């Protein structure tokens, strides 16, 4: 909700005030914030000057060797730019880091960038082709890697610049790149140790193969597209779209019989690699065929009919083809039944020489040719629509081809058991706790980890093939060729060596990332940092990489260091748009953090899409969809909000949810909150100047409460509550509770209530009353700025410098102490809060009653009717505040039943309090009824339209749950408004 700013400035003599002069001390070293405080908050003006000053003065560090908080920043890809997910991570971690530092701890927050093997190589390859029409093969490995390093040096600083824009208080001196020399050393040492411990082995096993990259990729780099109907998909390097979402049936002839077995497949091209047909052992249809053989129609080879309970005989024909070299399930079946593993594709996705008829064909040209060949042989049994999940490479959008490749694997079984034990034993805490179930599920079913990648950019695998003069060879894990030679001699007895060749592959990027928490502190050396700062305190990251990164860090750390890498893990959800849809460039709903900070017009967003389409990032169809998405999501573009508003909005979400919906309007409202805070400080400083009470800017202590007024005591009690809730939010990692507590305090309690109540005293009150108001407001502002500082560091630094300096001990708000619950406990007063709450309910009911009769800005008389004397006495000390907050010209308190004159509107507040507005002469009943009837008609049409949509066929099945819930709530809201308006219409005929 955006609250009216005009209420704060409605007194004419206050509006005529000259701009406020700054209150600066003579202590040197403070940032110059200018002589005048601007009339409105401008984020870009405020945010541009503070970060260099923070860095120059080393405010990101506070020495306390006995109490450290250590955290690593999940290293983003070096060639990319920060997206909203990264901004969420940075904002949450920076808020936590700043809170710990203000609590007196030494904070060591280590940044880094990941070399991102696949992503970076793909980007540079596209760049080279677009610029010079050359490929990596034209350059050769050494020159290509040099080009990648050149690209990294040119583009690698972008992310760090973005982090500075966000205001992160990070330890830049410790920044690490995953291919820095000390990281290379750690990676090599870790691999060799794991190999020598028997945990790394070489195997010809099934991997996710990307034909465009010509490399294996990890599971996390595979996207799974759900297709519910036949869908044309563009495949890189293939001329025509390929149709997926169909099931193809064909027959195998049983040798020595006129019978046939019909099988179904979504990938008919893989039938060239079939080495068996499989049926369920209990399927009576095929009992007599088990153990027989069928003829492969193209290879002209017999293959067996096997029985395995893996088959679901209720699906399709109950018989399935088995291709062990190109399907994960078939691979496992093949191992159980000792089937031949026949590889039919080369690295680029062309048919190998296994069947000469199709040799050299692209896999999807082969699909068409195979179906035609089956038809000629009379074996094609047609096709039908079939829902399926299509795996594609997230980097190239190529369709994944499972393939057998000789790769290096890590045996994860024992390490996974240890990682499971530390969570179940409570040594490692996961937040939120429900992730423990997923942790157990994954670790109990962990598969060995393929760490080979067929790339040129990355950590070269430290495995050497040592070939003896007799022609025999062994693999040795070693730091270099000399080390390999010595190990071959000492461990394998090979003294006469013909050649030593290092493996061409590089390591999976997740391997080096898995070492990050201890490698950045100097491991494998026994450094002072390792002794003092390890294990780290907290890991905060997205829940989508819980297994790919978090679990692997835990496994590798326990195995290599004997310690956990961190004590706690905080997992946040995936950032989505306001409708709950995952952000995607092809949908046009992506929000660039810089666009929130600086603003971006719809034209600018559209031009970016055009550029993405021109560069081949988006197809023309995707561009059109994205353009429509942008118009729907950002019809007026993205308003300039500033980094603080972005940070505050992100931290105001419940990050522990699986999905985090972010709306640009929320960010704009956070900017409005910043302006509200700005105006409050401006109000304070101007009134200090007006009243001449410059010496009142000193902290109050609970012993002084006796001299304060009721509303002073109340707001300080509210402040104490806010301090408690803010600290509790940080302790439980529920940052949204801390931001909600602050927002409620500042908007609802401080500005809507307290400021309005003290304005008459500041204008016409006694000096002592003015002093109490100024001192109370200063304490609220000073404390509030410190509470807000972890979330909005730029704004709070600016305002901290503008506060009266007499009571300030520090150059920066970053050096101040975060408000502690124990320090404010003496201000808590539940009795006063209940007392004032009754008065606020009365005032709110008066305002609601005025709004109901469309006289919001009209000064009318009102009455409060109390059933008993005690209630009346309770409210008597609040009459002045009730008049101000209730927005009535005059207010009387009466006890017991009274005569209600004609033209009086009445409303109940509670069982013993009601309010009255004397409307005679202020309202035209006839016009009001006409206005209300028009509004009623509009609301009823809106409700009928919404209900009609909800009753359409397919709504229940096709609409997401969160959308259906939103519609239900909307209908309820409309029904409530309709009921209230009908009641008002009746009231107009009753009171006149």
N, C-alpha and C positions, 0 to 999 in steps of 0.2 A: 504494500500500500504506500502511495506517495502522499505525504502529508503537506497541507498548505503551509508555505513559508510565511504568508502574509500575517498569520495570527501573531507571530512573534514581533511584528513591527507596526502594530496598528495604532500605537499612540503617536500623535502628531509631533509632540516635542521630541520624541525619540528619533523619529524619521529625519528631523532637521539636524541631527548631530553631524559634526565634521568627521572625516575619516580618522580612524584611530592611529595614534602614534605607537611605534613599537616600544616595548619595555625591555631594554637590553642592559645587562650588567656591564661593568667595566672589565670583567675577567676576559683575558685574551684567548684567542683560539676558536671562538664560536663562529659559526657560519653567519655571514651577513644576510639577513632576511628582508632587508629593505626598510625604509622609514614608514611606509603605509601598508595597512592590511587591505588587500583588494576586497571589493564589495561582494565578490562571489568566488567560489573555489574553482580553480583552473588546474586540473590534474597535470597537464603537460608542463605548465610553468613551474609547478611545485616539484615535479619528479625529475626534471632535467639536471638539477644541481647537486643533489645530495649524495649520490653513489660515489663519485670521485672523492668527496670530502670524507665519507666513511672509510674508504680504502686508505686514503692518505694518513688518517689518524689511527688506523689499525683498530677500529671499533669492533671488528668481527672477532676479536680475540679477547678473552679474559683469562688470565693465568690463575689456575687453581689445580695444581698437580694432584691434589688429594681427592678431587671431585670432578671427574671428566664425563662428558657426554660425547660419544663418538658415533658417527654415522657416515655411510658412504652414499653418494648420489648414484642411482642406477645409471650407468654410462650410456647416453644416447648415441645413435649412429653419427659418425664424424661428418658425413657428407650431407646430412639432412638439416632440417630446421625444426625448431620446437613446434609441436602441435599441441592441442589443448590437453591431451593426456600428459605430455611432459610438463605443461604449465601446472597441471593439478599436482603432480609429484613435487615440483619445485616449490609451489605455494604451501603445500601441507608440511613438507620437510622444513622449509624456512621458518614457518610459524612455530614449529616444535623446537627448532634450534634456537630461535630468538627467545622463546619462553625459558628454555633451560639456561641460556646465558643470563637473562635478567633475574633468574633464580640463584645466580651466583656461581654457576658451574663453568668450567673451561669447556668450550665446545670445539670439537675437532670434526669438521664436516668436509669430507673429501670428495671433490668432483672428478670427473673423468669423461673420456670419450671412447667409444668402441670402434675398432677398425672396421667392423661389420663387413666381413669378407664378401659375401654374396651381393649385398646391396651396393657396396662401394664399387666392386668390380663391374657390376651391371651399369651403374651410372657412368663410369669412366669409359666403358666400351661404347655406350650410346653417344657420349660426348665426342669421342675420337671419330666415330663414324659421321656424325653430323658436321663436325668441323673439317675433317680431312679425308673422309671416305676410306679410312684405314681400319683394320681389325687388329686385335691383340696378336694374332698369328703373323701379321705383316711386320710387327715390331719385334716379336720374340719376347721371351719371359722377362729378361733383365730390363730391357728398355720399357716394356709395358709397366712393370712394377715401379720404375722411375717416374712414369707418367702419373701413376696413382699417388705416389708421394707428392708430386707437384700439385696435383689436384687437392690433396689433403691440406697442404700448406696454404693454398689459396682460399679454400672454402671452410677449412676446419675451425676457424675462429668465429664463424657465424653463430654457432650455438652458444658459446661463452658470452658473446655480445648480447644475445637474447636473454640469457640468465641475468646479466647485469641490469638489463632493462626491467626485469621482474623484481629486482632488488634483493636477490639472494645473498645472504650473509655467509658466503662460502669461503673455505680456506684455499685461496687460489694458489698459494705457494706449493700445495700438495697435489695440484691437478696432474692426472696421469692419463696417458694414452695407452691403449692395450698393446701397442707395438713399440713402446718405449724400450730402451735397452734393458732396464731392470725388470720390466714385465716379460720381455723375451727370455731373460734368464730364468725367471720363475716358471714360465710355461715349459721350457725345456726340462728343468729339474723335476717338475711335477710329473711330466710324461714318463721320464726315465724311471723315477721311483715307482710309479704305478706299474710300469712294464716289468721291472725287476721284482716287484711283489707278486707277479703272476696275474695281475688284474687286467692287463691289456693283451689282446690276442688278435691275430689276423684270420679272417674268415671270408669265404665266398658266400655272402648272404644277401638277402633282399633289402633294397633301399628305395627311398623316394627319389626317383630320377627325373630331373628336369632336362629335357632335350635341348632347350634354348641355352641354358647355362652349361650343359654338358657336365653336370655335377649332381652328386647326391645332395639332398637338402634335409633339414631337420623337420620333425612333425609340426613345429610351430610355424614354419615357413610354408606350410600347406594350408590353403583355404578350402573349405568344403562347401560347394554350391549345391543347394537343395533344388532339384528340378522336379516339378510335379507334372510336367507334360513335355512333349518333344520340343526341344529348344535348340536354335542354331547358335553355336559358339564359335567365335573367331579364335583360331589357334595360330600363334606366332610362327612364321615361316611356311604356312600353308595357305594356298591361294584362295580357297573357298571356305565359307563357314561349314562347320561339321555339326551334324544333328546328334544330340544326345537326348536321352529320355525315352529310348525305345529298347524293347527286348526282342532279340532275334532267335528264332528256333531253327535248328538243323538236325539232321539224323546221322547217326553212325550205324553202318551196316555190321551186324554180328557175323563174324567169320564162321563159315560152315553152316549157315542157317539163313532163312529168308526173313528173319526178324531184324528189327532195327531198334535203336534207343535214341529217342529225341531229347536233346539237351537245349537249354536256353542260356543266352549270354547277352550282356549289354556291350561287350567288346569282342565282336566276331573276329577281328584281326588277330587276337591272341590265340585263336584255335590252332594256328600253325605250331604252337608250342604245347599243345595238349599231349599229356603222356598217360592219361587214364580217363575213364568215365566212372563216376562214383554214384552209388545208390545206398539207401539206408538198409542195414542188415535185416530189419523187420518188415521191409516193404514187400508184400506178397507178390506184387506185379513183376518183380525182378529177381526173385529168389533163384530161379533156375539159371539166370545169366551170370550170377556172381562167380567169378573165377574164369569166365570165358573171355574172349578177346573180340575187339571190334577193329575195323580197318580205318586207319587215318586216310581220308580221301585224297590228300595232296602229297603227303610224305610216303604214301604207300607202305606204311609200316603197321604192324599190329600193336594195339595198346590194350591193357587189361581193363576189365570191369571189376572195380573193387567195392567193398562194403565198408561204410564208416558212418557212425552215428552223428557225424557233423551235418549230414544232409537232413533238411526238413522236407519230408516226403509229402507234406501238405501244400507245398508251394510248387507251382508249375507242373512239370511232368514227373517230379520226384527224382529225376536223374540230372546230374550236373557234370560239366566238363572239368577237368583238373589240369591247371597250368602252373606247376610249381615255381617256375622261374619268373612269373609275372603277376602273382597275387599272393597276398600275405597269408590268407587262410589256406590256399592251395599249397603254399610253401610248407606249412606245418603238416598238412595231410601227406605231402610228399615225403617228409621226413619219417612219418609213422609207417609209411608203406614202402619205403625205399624206392621211390619213383625217380626216373631220370629227370634232371632239371635242364630243360632245353631253352637256351636264350635265343630269341628270334629277332631282337632289335640291336642295332649298333648305338653308339653314343648319341647320334643325331636323330634317332628315331626311324631309321630306315631298316627294311627287312634284311637280315643276314643271309648267308648262303645255305641256310638249313633247307629251304625249298627254292630251287633254282627258278621256278616259274614266277616267283614274286620278288626275287632278289633285287635289292636296290630301291624298291618302291618305298615312298613315304608311308608311314603306318596307316594314315587315313585314306590314301589312294589304295593301299592294300585291302582296307576294309571293303571298299566297293568291289574291287576285283575278286576278293574271296567270296562275297555273296553271289556275284555273277557266276563264279566257278561252281559253287554249290548248286545253283539253279540248273546249270548245264548237266550236272551229274544227277539231277533229280533228288537232291538231298535238302534243298532249301524249303523250310516249312513256314516261311513268312515271318512277319514281325507284328508287334503290338506296342501300344503306348505303355510306358513303365516308369513310375517315379523312381528316381535314383539320386545318389549323392556323387557329385563329380569333384575329384580332387584337382586343384590347380595351384600352380606356383604363385605365391603372393607377390613375387618380384617381377615375373615375366608374363604371368597369366597363361602360361603353357599348361597343357593337361599333363598331370603327373603320370609317369610310366614306371610302375614297380619293376625293378630289374635286379638281377644277381650281379654283384660286383665284389671283387676282392677288396675288403675294407678293414680298417683297424677298429676294433670294438673294445669298450670297457665293460668288464663284468661288474654289474651293479648290485648283485644280490646281497652280499654281506654289508656293503656300505648303506644300502637301502634299509636293512634291518636296524643298523645303528641310528640312522636318521629317524626312523619310526620310534625307536626306543626313547630318544631324548624329548620328543614331543609328548608321548604318552606318560613319561615320567615327570613332566613339568619343567625340565631344564630349559626347554625352548618354548616360549609362549607365542601362540598364533592369535592375532586379532583380525577379524572376529573369530570366535572359537569354532563356528560351524565348519571352518576349513580343515579342522582336524579329521573329519570324516573323509574328505577328499584326499588329504595327506595319506591316511592309512590305505585307502583304496588304491592309490597310485603306487605307493611304495610296496605294497604286498603283491602287486602285479607288474612290477617294474620289468622292463625289457633291457637287454644289454644295449649300450649306447654306441651308435656308430659315430666316430669322431673324425672320419676322413671326409675331405671335401676336394673335389677335382678342380681347384681354382689355382690362380697364380698369386693372388693377394691374400696374405695371411701368414700365420706361423707355420713354416715348413715343418712337417712331421719329422722329429729327430730319430728316424729309423733308417738304418743303413743296411743294404744288401751286400754282404761280404762274400765275394766269389773266390773260391780257392783255385789254385792252379790245376786241380783235378776236375774242375767244373762244378763241384758241389757248392751250395750257397746256404748261408744262414742270415737271418735278420737280427740285427743288434741295435738296441736303444743306446744312443751315444750323443755327446755334445757336438762332436765333429768327426771328421774322417780319422784323425789320429787316435781319438778316444775309441772309435769303432774298431780300429785295427788292434789296439791293445786288448779290448774286451773280447774280440774274436779269438785272440791268441790265448788269453788267460782262462776264458770260460768255455770256449768251444774247441780249443786245441788246434786252431787253424793258424799255421805260421807262414805258409806259402800262399800269398794272396795275389790273385790275378787282377781284381778290380774291386772298388768299393763305390756303390751308387746310393745316393740318398733318395728316399721315396719322393716322388714328384708332388704328392698331395699335400694339402695344408690342413690344419686342424679346424674343426668346427668352432665358430666364434664363441659358442657357449662354453667351450672348454676354458679359454683364457678369461672370459667373464666370470666363470665359476671360481677362479682363484683371486678375484679382485679384492675382497675384504682384507686378505692377508698379504697379497703380493704388493699392494700399494704401501704397506707398512714396512717393506724391506725383506719379507720372506723370499728365499730360504735362509738368509742371514739372520742371526740372533741379534736384531737391532734393538735400540732403546725404545723405539716406537712399538715394536712387537711386544716388548715386555710391559710397557705402560698402557698402551691403547687397545690391545687385543685380548679378548674378543671385543668387538664393537658393541655399542649399546642397542641400537635399533636398526632394522632394515625396513624401509617403507617402499612399497612398489605395487604394481597392479596384480590382481589375483590371476590374470591370464597367464602369467609366467611363474606361477607357484612351483611347477614341476621342472620346467625347462631351465630355470635359473635358480630359484630359491632352494629347492631340494638338492640340486647339484652342488650349490655352494656348501650346504650343510654336509653332504656326503664327502666332498673333496676336502673340506676343512678338517673334519674328524679324522679322515684317513691320513692326511699329510701333516697336520699340526697337533692332532690329539685334542683339539678344542673346538667348541662351537664357533662359527664366524660372527655370531651376534646373539644377543640374549632374548630379543623380542622381534617379532615380525608383524608389521601392520600392512594389511592388504586392502587396497582400494579397488573400487569397481571401474567398469569401462564407461568412458564419457560418451553420452548420447545427446541427441538434440532434444528440444522441448517436447517432442512427440514420442520420445522413447526409442527412436531409430538410431542404430549405430552410425556414427559419422563416417562418411565416405565421399571421396572426391567425385565419384561417378554419380552420387545423389545430389551434390551441390549443397550439402548441409554442413560441410566442414567449417569450423571457425579457427582462423589463424590468430594466435594470441596477439600478434602485432596489430591486427585489424581492430581488436578490442581496445588496445592501448591508444592507437593513433586514429582509429576510425577508418572506414572504407565505404565509398559510394557503391551503389549497385552496379554502376558502369565499370568501376575498377574490378569488382568481383567477376563481372562478365568478361572483361578483357583477359583476366587470368585464365578463365576457362578456354578462351580462344587460343591462348598461347599453349596451354596443356594439350589441346587437340592438335595444334600444329606440330608439337614436339612428339606426338605419338603416345602421350600418357593416357589420353582419353580417345575413344573412337568417336566418330561423328554422332552415333546414336547415344552414347553415354553423355556427350556434350549437351545434346538437346534435353535429355532428362535432367542433367545437372543444372542447366539454365532455368528450367521450370522449378526445380527445387530451390534455387537461390531466390527466385521471385517470391516463392511461397514463404521461405524462411526469413528473408531479409528484404522485404519490399521497399524499404527506405534506406537500404544499406545497413552498415553496422556503425552505430554512433561512437564517437570518441569517448572512452570511459576512463582510460588511464590504467596503469599497472595495479594500483591499490584496489580499484574496484574489481578487476579481474581476480586478483588474489582472494579478496574477501568473499566474492561469489563462490569461487571454487571451494574454499574452506567452509562455506555455509551449507554445502551439500553434505548429506550423510554418506561419507566416503566408503563406509562399510557395506553399502548396498551393492548388489551385483552390477546394476546399471545406474549411472548418475546422469540424470537429465539436466542439461544446461540450456538456458534460454538467454538470448542477448538482452532481453528486457530486464532480467535479473541483474545483469551487470550494470545496466544503466541505473537501476534503482540503488545499487551499491554506490554509484557515483553521487546520486542524490543524498544518500546517507552521509557521504563525505562533505557535501555542501551543508547539510544540516549541522554537522559537527563544526565546520568552519564558521557558520553563522553564530553558533552558540559561543564560541571563543570570542568572536567579534563583539557579541552582545556583552560578554563579561568585561572585556577590555574597555569598551566604551563607557560602561557603567562605573568602572573603577575611575576612569578619567572624570566623569560627570560628578561623582560623589566625592572625589578627592580622597578616596580610601586606598591609595597605593600601598599603604603599609599593612593592609589586611591579608595580603597574599602569604599566609602562613598556615600550616596544617592545623586543623582542629584536633583536639583530643577529647575522648569521651567524658572527661571530668568537666568539660565546658558545656555539656548538653543542657544544663538547667537554664542557661540564659537564652537558649534557642527557642524559636517558635515551633508550633506543631508540625508545619510543613517542612521546616528545616530538619527536624528529627526524622520525619518520615522519609525524606529523600536520602538521608544518610543511612537509614536502615535498608532502603532499597539498594543503595550502593554496596553495602556490606553483603547483601544477598548476591549481587552481581559478581563481586569478587570471589565469593565462594563457588558460584556456578562456573565461572570462567576457569578457575584452577581445577575444578573437578572435570571439566571438559578436556583439559590438556592431559590430566592424569589417566583418563580412560580412553584417550585418543578419539573422543567424540567432539571434534572441533566445532561441529555445527551447533552443539549446545552452548559452547562458549560464545560464538558469534550471535546466536539467538538471544542469549542473556544480555549481551551488550546492546544489541539493537533494541530490544524491549525497554531496557533501562533508558537509553538515550532518547529514543523517539517517544515512547509512551509515558515514561515517568518523569524524565528530566525536562523535555521540551514541551510536551502536551500539557503537563500538569504543573510542575514546579516553576518553570519560567513564567507561565501565565499567572500563577498565584503571587509571584514576588514583584511583578511589574508595578502594581499600585504602591507597594512599599518603597521601591526604588525611586518612584516619582515623588511621592508625598509623605513617606514614612519618616519616623524619627531616625536620628543618626545611628542609634544603637541597632534599630531594626535593619537599616541599610547595611550596617557592618556585618550583622549576622547573615544576611542574604548573600552579600559579596563573598564572605569567607566560606560559606557553605557551597556556593556555586563554584568558587575556585577549587575547592577540594574535590568536587564531583568532576570537574573538567580535568584537573591534573591527574586524578586517579584513572578517569576514563581514557585519557590519552595513553597512559601506560598499559591499561588493559587491552587497548586496541593495537598497540605498537607491533606485536608479532604478525598481525594480519595486514595492517596498512602502515608500513614503516615510513614511507615518504611523507604522507600527510601528518602523521604524528610527530615526525622530526620537525617539520615546518612549524607546527603549532606549539610544540614544546619550546622552541626557540622564541616564540612570541609571548609566552606566558611571563608574568612578572618574575624577575630573576632573583629576587631577594631570598626566596625559599629554595632555589635550585643549587645543587651541589656539583652537578656534572655537566660536561660540555654537550653531551648527546643523550637523547632519550634511551639509546641503546645501553648506556652505562647505568641507568637507573635500576632500582629494584622492582621486580614485578609485584604488584599489590598482593599481600598475603592474607589469607582468611583470618589467621589469628590476630593480625594487626587491626582488623575491622570488626572483630567479634563484639567489642564493647558498644558498637553502634546499632547492633541488631536489636529490634524491639518489635516483637510480634503483635503486642497489644496495640501499639500505634499504627502498625500496618493494617490490622483489622479495622481499627477505628476509621482511618482515612479511606480504606476500601469501601466502607458503607457510604461515605460522602461522595466518592467517585462514582458509585453506582447511581446515586441520586442525580449527580450532574449529568451523567451519561444519559439517563432517562429523560431529563429535561431537554437535552440536545436532540435526542431521537424524536421526542414529541414535537419539537419545533420543525424538524426535518419532515415529519409525517404530514404536517400542515403547510409545508412549503414556505416557512417563514424563518429560514435559517439565519438571515442577516437582519431580521427585525427585532428590535428591543421591546420585549413584552414583559409583563409582570408575571411572577410565578409564586406558588405556595408549595410548601412541603408539609404534608399532613402525617403526624406521628400518632400511633395508637396509644403510646404511653409517654410519661414525662421523661423517663430515663433516656429514651431514644432522642427526644427533643434536645435534652441537655447535651447529649453526645454530639449532635450536629451544630449546636449553637456556636461553638468555637470555630466552626468552619464556614459560617455564613458568607464571609467575604470571598472565600475561595469558591464556594458553591455558586455565587453570583457570577464570578469570572468564568468558571469552567462550564456552568450551565448556560451561559450567554443570555442571562435575563437582566432586565433593567433594575428590578426590585424583587426581593425574595423575603417571604414571611414564613415563619415556622409556627404551626398550630398543632394543638393536641386534641385527640378525640374526633368524633364525627362532627362535621361542619356542613352548613348549607352550601351547595354548589350552585353559584349563580349561572344564569343563562350565558352561553358563549364560552363556557369553561371546558377545556379538554383535560381529561384525567387519565393517568396511567399508574399501574402498580409497580413499585420497586421491589418490595418484599411483602411478607405477610403483615408487617406492621408499619410500612411506609408507602405512601403514594405521593405523586406529584401532580400539580395542576398548573395549567397555562390559561391565562385570561385573554381570550382571543377576540373579544368583541371589539369591532372597529379595525381589526387587523386582517381579517380573512373574509373573502367573498365566497360563501358556501356554494353558490351556483357555479362559479368559474372553477372552483376547486374540484367539484364533482365531475365537471366536463373534462378537466385535465386528467383526473384519475381514471376515468372511463377510457380515454384514449390510451393511456399507459397500460391499462388492463387488457385491452384488445391486442396490443402489440405483444405483450408477454404470453397471452394465450396462443397466438399464432406461432410464436417461437417454440412453445412447448409442444404443440401439435406437430410441427415440422420435425422436431427432434424425435418424438415418439413414433412418427411414421417411419423415419429412417431406421430406428431400432427394431421395428417390426417387419422389416423387409427380409425376404428369404436370403439366407446365407450370412446374415449379420452376425449371428451367434458363433458360427464356425470360422468366419474369416477375420473378424475384428480382434485385435490383441486385447488381452485382459485389462491392461491399464487404460485402454481407450474406452472399453465398455464401462469400467468403473467411473471414469470421468463423465461419461454421458449420464449415468444413473444419478450422480451427484448434481449434475446440471439440472436434470428434471426435478429433483427434490428442491433445489434452490428456486426454480421458477414457480413451483407449486406453493412454496412458502410466501414468495413475493405476491402471488396472485391472492392468496388468502388474506394477507395483510392489507392489500389495497381494497378488497371487498369489505373488510372490516372498517376501514377508514370512510368509505362511502356511506356505510350505515351510520357511522359516528356523526358525520356532518348533518344528517337528517335528525339525529337525536339531540345534539347539543344546541341547536338553533330552533 
